[in-house]
Amino acid sequence: QVQLVESGGGLVQPGGSLRLSCAASGIIFRIYTMGWYRQAPGKQRELVATITDGGITNYADSVKGRFTISRDNAKNTVNLQMNSLKPEDTAVYYCNGRVAVMSYNYWGQGTQVTVSS
């Protein structure tokens, strides 16, 4: 059974930091492209950052320079370090794992991030 379990969300003031983690099980983690997506109320889910099996990263323009995605293949985890948070970063953040050529695509249940004073 495939599971992606996010943790680390919460309430933070503008300018603060949070670190999200996603623990994966039931997959051969090292071959997956892992990513973080977010969905704010009334908006579509959008890409935040991805990291390939080879460690190549990609970021949404809105988070470049503030967020850092990383992975630990030994622990089957992917992390998202979020610095200089803004109110517009408020959303439910979802962990994603996919292998495009094999049509594997899995989602976590999401974790709420709220940036507010």
Secondary structure, 3 states (H helix, E strand, C coil): CCEEEEECCEEECCCCCEEEEEEEECCCHHHCEEEEEEECCCCCCEEEEEECCCCCEEECCCCCCCEEEEEECCCCEEEEEECCCCHHHCEEEEEEEEEHHHCEEEECCCEEEEECC
